Each structure stands twice: as C-alpha cells, then as structure tokens.
Amino acid sequence: MNQLKLTTQINIIFSFVTLLGCVVFLFIINLTFDKAYENQNRAFLTNYFEEVKGSYQPNSNTFNFDNETVYNDYFVIKEGEVFAYSYNNIPEQELNLLMNKMMQENFKPGQPFDIKNIPYTRMDNISYMGQIVNPIGQPKYGIFVMSNTQQFITDMTGNIPFYTTIAFLNILVLGNVIIWLWSSHTVGKLKELQEKVDQMVYDDYQTEVSIENAAEEIVSLSKTIDNMRAEIKSYEETKKEMIQNLGHDLKTPIAVIKSYAEAILDGIEDKEAAALIIKQSDVLTKKVRQIIEYRKIGYIDAEDQFELTSFKEIIHQVVNHYKYITDKKIILDIDEDWQHVMVKDACYVAISNIVDNAVRYVKTKIMIQLKNKKLTIFNDGEPIEENVLPKIFKAYEKGSKGQFGLGLAIVKETMDRFGLKVSVQNHANGVLFTIELQ
C-alpha cells in the first residue's frame, strides 16, 4: 500500500469505505422493508381470516368463498378431513404440507378444548393463522388462512434494492472522480512544496518557500518551513559574521604579541615589551574564554544539568569578585531571594557579564535589586547609543566602550534557555538591565 501513489491510496480507501457502506445499507434497508411489509401482510391476512370465518356456516355441507385475493388462500378441515380449500396463490406442495401439519397437530382424538386460536406464524415463504372450534354435539372444524408472504414482500419492495445499488455505484464513481481531482491538486501542491524546499537548500536558503491556493494545512506548513529557512539563513549570516569578527579580534592581539616578541629577540625592546605581551595575552585569554562560554550555551539544555538555583547566592558571589576590581559603589537591595531552575555556573557567567558591562560604564555607583522575582542592575553611566540599543544582545554588537561583543549575547542566550527575559533601558541618569520571567 505504501508503494502506491497518495492519490491511488485515497481512491482505494474511498472505494472500500463506500462499498462497505453500500453493503451494510442494503442489508439494513432490505431488513427494514421485509419487517415493515410483513407487518402489513399480517394485517391483510388477519382481515382475510375474519372474512373467511364470517362466511363459514358450520352446519352447511358446502362452503365456497368467492372473495379471491392476490396473495391469500384458505382451507377448512372438518371431522379430520379437508372440507374446502382454495389454491390460487399458494403452491400446492406447501398447501398440502400445511394441511397435513394442522390435521396432525389439532385433530387427534382426545384433545379437550372448545376453541383454539392459531396465531400468525411464518413458515419459510408463507405465513398462516387460523382457529379450531370443537362445539358440543357438533363436528370439530378448523378454519385456516395462508399468505404467500415472500411474494407479497417482493412485489411491494419492487426495484428499490436495484435502484439503491445503482445510486451507490453512481456515488462511488462520482466520489472517486472528486477525490481524484482533489488529491491530484493536493499532491501537486505537495510536490511544489518539495521543489521549493529542494531549491531552498540548493541556493543556500535564499529562495522563499511560499505556497498559495492550497489547503490551509499545506499553506501553514510552507510558512513554517519558510520561518525555519529565515532562521537558518539568519544563523548562517550570524555565524559568518562571527567568524569574520573572531578573526579580526584574534588577529590584533596575536599581531601585537608577535611584533613585541620579535623586537625582544632583536634586542630593540626590553621588559616593558614583555609586560605588553602579557597584557595582550590576557586579552586573548579573555576573548577565548568568552567564545567558549558562548559555545557552551548550546549544551545546557540537558535536564540533568538544571537545579533550583538561588539568585541571591549568585549575586553575592559576583559582587564579592568585582568589589576588588572597581572602586565604585555597589549597592545591594536583596532582602528576599528568588529561586529558579537553572544551571548555576551559566547563571553566574550571565550575571557577571552584566555587572562587568556596568563596571566599564559606571560613574559613581551600581545598584542591584532583587524583588518580586525580578532582578535589576543599574549603573549611572552614559546611556547606550540609540542605534545600538535594539540589537545590544546580538553577538558582536558593541557599544562605544565594548570589548568583544559577546558578553551580553551570552546573557540573552542563557536567560532564554532558562525561560527568563532580559531587557535594557536607558534612563535619564543611567542604564537599567532587567531579568524577569517570560
């Protein structure tokens, strides 16, 4: 089945379901008609029985009932023998069979009853009913009527099963045509989507994936794929830009180190040059460390690395580190704690990066507040440039005093992993960073 085309599979399934429905429907409709028309036949036979019974005279030596019908016959048994009968509608074999049955069951010697009613009974293709009377001092007799029930039902039903079958066959053919047209259109749109995806991969995600005049699900799928394409394209561009920036950032300290090292070897520079080499090595080390931290963010999604972490504890650790680096005031307002499921080391790096940024720009004080599950870090330094502010958390986006352009990108990526939101705002007297729940 899986080897067949989707259009063929849908047509086969539709045909199977339609045929199965046709068989079940015909069975039910025939059963319903049979039951309904047999009830009608019972009513007709009851009326016929009353007419025959009303016409029979027990003391008469002859009986001839002239009211012929299309489906009914009668017979009268008197003193154990058939006294009168008609066989216009019931086959003679079935008529004789029923006569013998009634005589054997109801006209044996020693059966003490006055009146015995034989209810409506179905026997193969015919049905019958009757009454046996055993009056005192008179001969015992029985009046019986029969109906060719199957013939009555067949005549009443007519060609309904045939026309019903024809109707279902028309539905089957028309339905398959409609299904084929619909599925061909749908499969065509899926093929168009496949071609656009292939083209998208071929030209490095430049081709836009868009499907029109298709089912809502296919259009939605194409939009989702196109969003994925845009994200991959953005990621590739960012990666390319990062590689270029990385090469530039690493090239400068390496060039300085190399120049001063050669100068020392040539006897041109002294120990001061060695100090510059050490300084540039520290810059290079810090740069490499940030690159490693940025790359590590993609590996902190494993649940076994997460734990309930205290922001209050992380803030104290960060402040204890930076209070010996800067002479500016660091004011804490963290009387209450906020615990969140995170990776402790990654959270420490993110908070450190915000504080490190504040230390570079601060004039007199840094204020850190933890309240109502919201962490704010304020510094009274100069505001962030308006053209930089919307993309400050993008990798390699640097302000006027920025170093490498990775610190705040690490903050953003890390907080996203923890289900937290980080934002920054310029104020009249400084810059405010905020971390809160998304």
Contacts in CASP RR format, 6 or more apart in sequence:
PFRMAT RR
TARGET T0000
AUTHOR 0000-0000-0000
METHOD contacts of the structure
MODEL  1
MNQLKLTTQINIIFSFVTLLGCVVFLFIINLTFDKAYENQNRAFLTNYFE
EVKGSYQPNSNTFNFDNETVYNDYFVIKEGEVFAYSYNNIPEQELNLLMN
KMMQENFKPGQPFDIKNIPYTRMDNISYMGQIVNPIGQPKYGIFVMSNTQ
QFITDMTGNIPFYTTIAFLNILVLGNVIIWLWSSHTVGKLKELQEKVDQM
VYDDYQTEVSIENAAEEIVSLSKTIDNMRAEIKSYEETKKEMIQNLGHDL
KTPIAVIKSYAEAILDGIEDKEAAALIIKQSDVLTKKVRQIIEYRKIGYI
DAEDQFELTSFKEIIHQVVNHYKYITDKKIILDIDEDWQHVMVKDACYVA
ISNIVDNAVRYVKTKIMIQLKNKKLTIFNDGEPIEENVLPKIFKAYEKGS
KGQFGLGLAIVKETMDRFGLKVSVQNHANGVLFTIELQ
1 9 0 8 1.000
1 12 0 8 1.000
4 12 0 8 1.000
5 187 0 8 1.000
6 183 0 8 1.000
6 186 0 8 1.000
6 187 0 8 1.000
6 190 0 8 1.000
7 180 0 8 1.000
7 183 0 8 1.000
7 184 0 8 1.000
7 187 0 8 1.000
10 179 0 8 1.000
10 183 0 8 1.000
11 176 0 8 1.000
11 179 0 8 1.000
11 180 0 8 1.000
11 183 0 8 1.000
14 175 0 8 1.000
14 176 0 8 1.000
14 179 0 8 1.000
15 172 0 8 1.000
15 176 0 8 1.000
18 168 0 8 1.000
18 171 0 8 1.000
18 172 0 8 1.000
18 175 0 8 1.000
19 172 0 8 1.000
21 168 0 8 1.000
22 165 0 8 1.000
22 168 0 8 1.000
22 169 0 8 1.000
22 172 0 8 1.000
25 164 0 8 1.000
25 168 0 8 1.000
26 161 0 8 1.000
26 164 0 8 1.000
26 165 0 8 1.000
26 168 0 8 1.000
29 160 0 8 1.000
29 161 0 8 1.000
29 164 0 8 1.000
30 157 0 8 1.000
30 161 0 8 1.000
33 153 0 8 1.000
33 156 0 8 1.000
33 157 0 8 1.000
33 160 0 8 1.000
34 153 0 8 1.000
34 157 0 8 1.000
37 152 0 8 1.000
37 153 0 8 1.000
37 156 0 8 1.000
37 157 0 8 1.000
38 122 0 8 1.000
38 127 0 8 1.000
38 149 0 8 1.000
38 153 0 8 1.000
40 156 0 8 1.000
41 71 0 8 1.000
41 127 0 8 1.000
41 147 0 8 1.000
41 149 0 8 1.000
41 152 0 8 1.000
41 153 0 8 1.000
42 120 0 8 1.000
42 127 0 8 1.000
44 69 0 8 1.000
44 71 0 8 1.000
44 72 0 8 1.000
44 147 0 8 1.000
44 152 0 8 1.000
45 72 0 8 1.000
45 120 0 8 1.000
45 127 0 8 1.000
45 129 0 8 1.000
45 145 0 8 1.000
45 146 0 8 1.000
45 147 0 8 1.000
46 120 0 8 1.000
46 129 0 8 1.000
48 69 0 8 1.000
48 72 0 8 1.000
48 74 0 8 1.000
48 145 0 8 1.000
48 147 0 8 1.000
49 129 0 8 1.000
49 130 0 8 1.000
49 131 0 8 1.000
49 143 0 8 1.000
49 145 0 8 1.000
51 65 0 8 1.000
51 67 0 8 1.000
52 65 0 8 1.000
52 74 0 8 1.000
52 143 0 8 1.000
52 145 0 8 1.000
53 131 0 8 1.000
53 143 0 8 1.000
55 63 0 8 1.000
55 65 0 8 1.000
55 67 0 8 1.000
56 63 0 8 1.000
56 65 0 8 1.000
56 76 0 8 1.000
56 143 0 8 1.000
57 63 0 8 1.000
58 133 0 8 1.000
58 135 0 8 1.000
58 138 0 8 1.000
58 139 0 8 1.000
58 141 0 8 1.000
59 138 0 8 1.000
62 84 0 8 1.000
63 76 0 8 1.000
63 83 0 8 1.000
63 84 0 8 1.000
64 84 0 8 1.000
65 74 0 8 1.000
65 84 0 8 1.000
65 86 0 8 1.000
68 86 0 8 1.000
68 88 0 8 1.000
69 89 0 8 1.000
70 89 0 8 1.000
71 89 0 8 1.000
71 147 0 8 1.000
71 148 0 8 1.000
71 149 0 8 1.000
71 151 0 8 1.000
71 152 0 8 1.000
72 89 0 8 1.000
72 145 0 8 1.000
72 146 0 8 1.000
72 147 0 8 1.000
72 148 0 8 1.000
73 85 0 8 1.000
73 86 0 8 1.000
73 87 0 8 1.000
73 88 0 8 1.000
73 89 0 8 1.000
73 90 0 8 1.000
73 95 0 8 1.000
73 145 0 8 1.000
73 146 0 8 1.000
74 84 0 8 1.000
74 85 0 8 1.000
74 86 0 8 1.000
74 143 0 8 1.000
74 144 0 8 1.000
74 145 0 8 1.000
74 146 0 8 1.000
75 82 0 8 1.000
75 84 0 8 1.000
75 85 0 8 1.000
75 86 0 8 1.000
75 95 0 8 1.000
75 98 0 8 1.000
75 99 0 8 1.000
75 144 0 8 1.000
75 146 0 8 1.000
76 82 0 8 1.000
76 83 0 8 1.000
76 84 0 8 1.000
76 85 0 8 1.000
76 141 0 8 1.000
76 142 0 8 1.000
76 143 0 8 1.000
76 144 0 8 1.000
77 83 0 8 1.000
77 99 0 8 1.000
77 102 0 8 1.000
77 103 0 8 1.000
77 106 0 8 1.000
77 107 0 8 1.000
77 141 0 8 1.000
77 142 0 8 1.000
77 144 0 8 1.000
78 139 0 8 1.000
78 140 0 8 1.000
78 141 0 8 1.000
78 142 0 8 1.000
79 139 0 8 1.000
79 140 0 8 1.000
79 141 0 8 1.000
80 103 0 8 1.000
80 107 0 8 1.000
80 140 0 8 1.000
82 99 0 8 1.000
82 103 0 8 1.000
83 141 0 8 1.000
85 95 0 8 1.000
85 99 0 8 1.000
87 95 0 8 1.000
89 147 0 8 1.000
89 148 0 8 1.000
89 151 0 8 1.000
90 126 0 8 1.000
90 146 0 8 1.000
90 148 0 8 1.000
94 123 0 8 1.000
94 124 0 8 1.000
94 125 0 8 1.000
94 126 0 8 1.000
95 146 0 8 1.000
98 123 0 8 1.000
98 126 0 8 1.000
98 128 0 8 1.000
98 144 0 8 1.000
98 146 0 8 1.000
102 118 0 8 1.000
102 142 0 8 1.000
102 144 0 8 1.000
106 116 0 8 1.000
106 118 0 8 1.000
106 132 0 8 1.000
106 142 0 8 1.000
107 132 0 8 1.000
107 140 0 8 1.000
111 134 0 8 1.000
113 132 0 8 1.000
113 134 0 8 1.000
114 133 0 8 1.000
114 134 0 8 1.000
114 135 0 8 1.000
115 131 0 8 1.000
115 132 0 8 1.000
115 133 0 8 1.000
115 134 0 8 1.000
116 131 0 8 1.000
116 132 0 8 1.000
116 134 0 8 1.000
117 130 0 8 1.000
117 131 0 8 1.000
118 128 0 8 1.000
118 129 0 8 1.000
118 130 0 8 1.000
118 131 0 8 1.000
118 132 0 8 1.000
118 144 0 8 1.000
119 129 0 8 1.000
120 127 0 8 1.000
120 128 0 8 1.000
120 129 0 8 1.000
121 127 0 8 1.000
121 128 0 8 1.000
121 129 0 8 1.000
122 149 0 8 1.000
124 150 0 8 1.000
125 148 0 8 1.000
125 149 0 8 1.000
125 150 0 8 1.000
125 151 0 8 1.000
126 146 0 8 1.000
126 147 0 8 1.000
126 148 0 8 1.000
126 149 0 8 1.000
126 150 0 8 1.000
127 146 0 8 1.000
127 147 0 8 1.000
127 149 0 8 1.000
128 144 0 8 1.000
128 145 0 8 1.000
128 146 0 8 1.000
128 147 0 8 1.000
129 144 0 8 1.000
129 145 0 8 1.000
130 142 0 8 1.000
130 143 0 8 1.000
130 144 0 8 1.000
130 145 0 8 1.000
131 142 0 8 1.000
131 143 0 8 1.000
132 140 0 8 1.000
132 141 0 8 1.000
132 142 0 8 1.000
133 140 0 8 1.000
133 141 0 8 1.000
133 142 0 8 1.000
133 143 0 8 1.000
134 140 0 8 1.000
185 214 0 8 1.000
186 214 0 8 1.000
186 215 0 8 1.000
186 218 0 8 1.000
189 211 0 8 1.000
189 213 0 8 1.000
189 214 0 8 1.000
189 215 0 8 1.000
189 218 0 8 1.000
190 218 0 8 1.000
192 211 0 8 1.000
193 209 0 8 1.000
193 211 0 8 1.000
193 218 0 8 1.000
193 221 0 8 1.000
193 222 0 8 1.000
193 225 0 8 1.000
196 207 0 8 1.000
196 209 0 8 1.000
196 210 0 8 1.000
196 211 0 8 1.000
196 222 0 8 1.000
197 209 0 8 1.000
197 225 0 8 1.000
199 207 0 8 1.000
200 206 0 8 1.000
200 207 0 8 1.000
200 209 0 8 1.000
200 225 0 8 1.000
200 229 0 8 1.000
204 233 0 8 1.000
204 236 0 8 1.000
205 229 0 8 1.000
205 232 0 8 1.000
205 233 0 8 1.000
205 236 0 8 1.000
206 233 0 8 1.000
208 226 0 8 1.000
208 229 0 8 1.000
209 222 0 8 1.000
209 225 0 8 1.000
209 226 0 8 1.000
209 229 0 8 1.000
210 222 0 8 1.000
210 223 0 8 1.000
210 226 0 8 1.000
211 218 0 8 1.000
211 219 0 8 1.000
211 221 0 8 1.000
211 222 0 8 1.000
212 219 0 8 1.000
214 222 0 8 1.000
238 394 0 8 1.000
238 395 0 8 1.000
241 395 0 8 1.000
241 396 0 8 1.000
242 395 0 8 1.000
242 396 0 8 1.000
245 396 0 8 1.000
246 291 0 8 1.000
249 287 0 8 1.000
249 404 0 8 1.000
250 284 0 8 1.000
250 287 0 8 1.000
253 280 0 8 1.000
253 281 0 8 1.000
253 283 0 8 1.000
253 284 0 8 1.000
253 287 0 8 1.000
254 284 0 8 1.000
256 276 0 8 1.000
256 277 0 8 1.000
256 280 0 8 1.000
257 277 0 8 1.000
257 280 0 8 1.000
257 281 0 8 1.000
257 284 0 8 1.000
260 269 0 8 1.000
260 273 0 8 1.000
260 274 0 8 1.000
260 276 0 8 1.000
260 277 0 8 1.000
260 280 0 8 1.000
261 277 0 8 1.000
263 269 0 8 1.000
263 273 0 8 1.000
264 270 0 8 1.000
264 273 0 8 1.000
264 274 0 8 1.000
286 403 0 8 1.000
286 404 0 8 1.000
287 404 0 8 1.000
290 404 0 8 1.000
290 406 0 8 1.000
290 407 0 8 1.000
290 410 0 8 1.000
291 406 0 8 1.000
293 349 0 8 1.000
293 406 0 8 1.000
293 410 0 8 1.000
294 395 0 8 1.000
294 406 0 8 1.000
294 407 0 8 1.000
294 409 0 8 1.000
294 410 0 8 1.000
294 413 0 8 1.000
296 346 0 8 1.000
297 346 0 8 1.000
297 410 0 8 1.000
297 413 0 8 1.000
297 414 0 8 1.000
297 417 0 8 1.000
298 413 0 8 1.000
298 417 0 8 1.000
300 343 0 8 1.000
300 346 0 8 1.000
300 414 0 8 1.000
300 417 0 8 1.000
301 417 0 8 1.000
305 343 0 8 1.000
306 341 0 8 1.000
306 342 0 8 1.000
306 343 0 8 1.000
307 341 0 8 1.000
307 342 0 8 1.000
307 343 0 8 1.000
307 344 0 8 1.000
308 339 0 8 1.000
308 340 0 8 1.000
308 341 0 8 1.000
309 339 0 8 1.000
309 340 0 8 1.000
309 341 0 8 1.000
309 342 0 8 1.000
309 343 0 8 1.000
309 344 0 8 1.000
309 347 0 8 1.000
310 337 0 8 1.000
310 338 0 8 1.000
310 339 0 8 1.000
311 334 0 8 1.000
311 337 0 8 1.000
311 338 0 8 1.000
311 339 0 8 1.000
311 340 0 8 1.000
311 347 0 8 1.000
311 370 0 8 1.000
311 375 0 8 1.000
312 334 0 8 1.000
312 336 0 8 1.000
312 337 0 8 1.000
312 338 0 8 1.000
312 370 0 8 1.000
314 344 0 8 1.000
314 347 0 8 1.000
314 348 0 8 1.000
314 351 0 8 1.000
315 332 0 8 1.000
315 334 0 8 1.000
315 351 0 8 1.000
315 368 0 8 1.000
315 370 0 8 1.000
315 375 0 8 1.000
317 348 0 8 1.000
318 348 0 8 1.000
318 351 0 8 1.000
318 352 0 8 1.000
318 355 0 8 1.000
319 330 0 8 1.000
319 332 0 8 1.000
319 355 0 8 1.000
319 368 0 8 1.000
321 352 0 8 1.000
322 330 0 8 1.000
322 352 0 8 1.000
322 355 0 8 1.000
322 356 0 8 1.000
322 359 0 8 1.000
323 330 0 8 1.000
325 359 0 8 1.000
326 359 0 8 1.000
326 362 0 8 1.000
328 359 0 8 1.000
328 362 0 8 1.000
328 363 0 8 1.000
328 364 0 8 1.000
328 365 0 8 1.000
328 366 0 8 1.000
329 364 0 8 1.000
329 365 0 8 1.000
329 366 0 8 1.000
330 365 0 8 1.000
330 366 0 8 1.000
330 368 0 8 1.000
331 365 0 8 1.000
331 366 0 8 1.000
331 367 0 8 1.000
331 368 0 8 1.000
332 368 0 8 1.000
332 369 0 8 1.000
333 367 0 8 1.000
333 368 0 8 1.000
333 369 0 8 1.000
333 370 0 8 1.000
333 371 0 8 1.000
334 368 0 8 1.000
334 369 0 8 1.000
334 370 0 8 1.000
336 370 0 8 1.000
336 371 0 8 1.000
337 370 0 8 1.000
338 370 0 8 1.000
338 373 0 8 1.000
338 374 0 8 1.000
338 375 0 8 1.000
340 373 0 8 1.000
340 418 0 8 1.000
340 420 0 8 1.000
341 418 0 8 1.000
342 418 0 8 1.000
343 417 0 8 1.000
343 418 0 8 1.000
346 414 0 8 1.000
346 417 0 8 1.000
347 414 0 8 1.000
347 418 0 8 1.000
349 410 0 8 1.000
349 414 0 8 1.000
350 410 0 8 1.000
350 411 0 8 1.000
350 414 0 8 1.000
350 415 0 8 1.000
351 375 0 8 1.000
351 377 0 8 1.000
353 407 0 8 1.000
353 408 0 8 1.000
353 410 0 8 1.000
353 411 0 8 1.000
354 377 0 8 1.000
354 408 0 8 1.000
354 411 0 8 1.000
354 433 0 8 1.000
355 366 0 8 1.000
355 368 0 8 1.000
355 377 0 8 1.000
356 407 0 8 1.000
357 407 0 8 1.000
357 408 0 8 1.000
357 433 0 8 1.000
358 366 0 8 1.000
358 377 0 8 1.000
358 378 0 8 1.000
358 379 0 8 1.000
358 431 0 8 1.000
358 433 0 8 1.000
359 366 0 8 1.000
359 379 0 8 1.000
360 401 0 8 1.000
360 402 0 8 1.000
360 403 0 8 1.000
361 379 0 8 1.000
361 381 0 8 1.000
361 382 0 8 1.000
361 401 0 8 1.000
361 431 0 8 1.000
362 379 0 8 1.000
362 380 0 8 1.000
362 381 0 8 1.000
363 379 0 8 1.000
363 380 0 8 1.000
363 381 0 8 1.000
364 380 0 8 1.000
365 379 0 8 1.000
365 380 0 8 1.000
366 377 0 8 1.000
366 378 0 8 1.000
366 379 0 8 1.000
367 376 0 8 1.000
367 377 0 8 1.000
367 378 0 8 1.000
367 379 0 8 1.000
368 375 0 8 1.000
368 376 0 8 1.000
368 377 0 8 1.000
368 378 0 8 1.000
369 375 0 8 1.000
369 376 0 8 1.000
369 378 0 8 1.000
373 436 0 8 1.000
373 437 0 8 1.000
374 434 0 8 1.000
374 435 0 8 1.000
374 436 0 8 1.000
375 434 0 8 1.000
375 435 0 8 1.000
375 436 0 8 1.000
376 432 0 8 1.000
376 433 0 8 1.000
376 434 0 8 1.000
376 435 0 8 1.000
377 432 0 8 1.000
377 433 0 8 1.000
378 427 0 8 1.000
378 430 0 8 1.000
378 431 0 8 1.000
378 432 0 8 1.000
378 433 0 8 1.000
379 430 0 8 1.000
379 431 0 8 1.000
380 429 0 8 1.000
380 430 0 8 1.000
381 430 0 8 1.000
381 431 0 8 1.000
382 400 0 8 1.000
382 430 0 8 1.000
383 426 0 8 1.000
383 427 0 8 1.000
383 430 0 8 1.000
383 431 0 8 1.000
384 392 0 8 1.000
384 399 0 8 1.000
384 424 0 8 1.000
384 426 0 8 1.000
384 431 0 8 1.000
385 399 0 8 1.000
385 400 0 8 1.000
388 397 0 8 1.000
388 398 0 8 1.000
388 399 0 8 1.000
389 424 0 8 1.000
389 426 0 8 1.000
391 397 0 8 1.000
392 399 0 8 1.000
392 408 0 8 1.000
392 424 0 8 1.000
393 408 0 8 1.000
393 409 0 8 1.000
393 411 0 8 1.000
393 412 0 8 1.000
393 422 0 8 1.000
393 424 0 8 1.000
394 409 0 8 1.000
395 405 0 8 1.000
395 406 0 8 1.000
395 409 0 8 1.000
396 404 0 8 1.000
396 405 0 8 1.000
396 406 0 8 1.000
396 409 0 8 1.000
397 405 0 8 1.000
397 408 0 8 1.000
397 409 0 8 1.000
398 404 0 8 1.000
398 405 0 8 1.000
411 422 0 8 1.000
412 422 0 8 1.000
415 421 0 8 1.000
415 422 0 8 1.000
415 435 0 8 1.000
419 437 0 8 1.000
419 438 0 8 1.000
420 435 0 8 1.000
420 436 0 8 1.000
420 437 0 8 1.000
420 438 0 8 1.000
421 435 0 8 1.000
421 436 0 8 1.000
421 437 0 8 1.000
421 438 0 8 1.000
422 433 0 8 1.000
422 434 0 8 1.000
422 435 0 8 1.000
423 433 0 8 1.000
423 434 0 8 1.000
424 431 0 8 1.000
424 432 0 8 1.000
424 433 0 8 1.000
424 434 0 8 1.000
425 431 0 8 1.000
425 432 0 8 1.000
425 434 0 8 1.000
END
